[in-house]
Amino acid sequence: MRDEPVLRIEDHRTVGELEVDFPVAHEFVIEVFDDPSAGGSGIRFVDRGLETQIDFPWWSPIEQDLSTWTRAPMGTPRRPFHDADQSWQVLIWRAGDWVFVMQGNGENEFHTWLKVRTVRYLAEWDGVLIQLPHS
């Protein structure tokens, strides 16, 4: 959540050792929206109950960037999914029944984090991926 302090994580392979309370995203959805600046659609994770939004500014247009994807991005605590670009990065990993998501700047400082039930996370991604044209 944005009201939490900033977390600095130098080694992404240590996320499973974090002693941080990840708020539960009970209302987690993945929104696909028109992004005229990208000439297509954008994507974001939203939880209205937590008043949290995780943006993916460098994944636009998703019709192009995600067209080869067949499954949801997700790693393990020792090898989290990681993507980064100009002053933005995201870490995503699964541990048991939960998927953990952290968003931060490009300097390994994270300002937003949450966890969502794996079943819900995968169902939301399935809904997005089925809509995309695949190459």
C-alpha positions, -999 to +999 in steps of 0.1 A: +000+000+000+012+035-007+009+046+030+036+021+040+072+030+041+094+024+011+112-010+011+146-013-004+154-047-018+189-052-033+186-089-041+153-100-055+160-136-045+154-126-009+117-116-012+106-148+005+125-136+036+107-103+039+091-096+073+065-073+059+027-074+063+013-077+027-022-064+027-047-088+012-063-077-021-098-091-016-112-070-046-083-077-069-090-072-106-068-067-137-081-039-158-075-035-195-081+001-206-077+022-238-043+039-238-044+064-267-008+074-260+003+038-268-020+032-297-037+003-280-046-009-246-029-007-212-031-029-182-032-024-144-038-043-112-065-027-090-079-033-056-106-008-047-108-020-011-071-013-006-073+018-028-043+004-046-033+005-082-003-011-098+005+002-132+024-013-160+034+017-180+059-001-202+035-029-212+016-008-237+001-016-261-006-049-245-018-063-278+018-062-289+037-067-257+017-096-243+006-113-275+031-142-270+021-148-234+002-180-226+003-178-188+003-153-160+036-137-149+047-153-117+079-166-102+090-181-069+104-165-038+139-173-049+133-163-085+104-138-087+091-126-120+109-092-125+104-065-151+118-030-150+122+000-172+128+037-167+119+044-130+096+015-127+098-022-117+076-050-105+082-083-087+056-111-087+059-145-070+038-173-057+041-188-022+015-214-014-020-201-019-008-165-024+007-144-052+027-114-039+031-083-060+055-054-054+059-022-075+086+004-072+110+027-089+140+016-109+163+019-079+151-012-060+128+009-038+093-005-035+064+016-025+034-006-032+028-042-022-001-066-018-010-103-019-039-119-037-051-155-036-035-175-064-068-187-077-081-152-081-048-139-097-048-167-123-085-163-131-080-126-137-050-133-160-069-159-179-096-133-186-070-109-200-050-134-220-080-149-237-089-115-251-055-109-267-046-119-303-018-144-301+011-147-325 
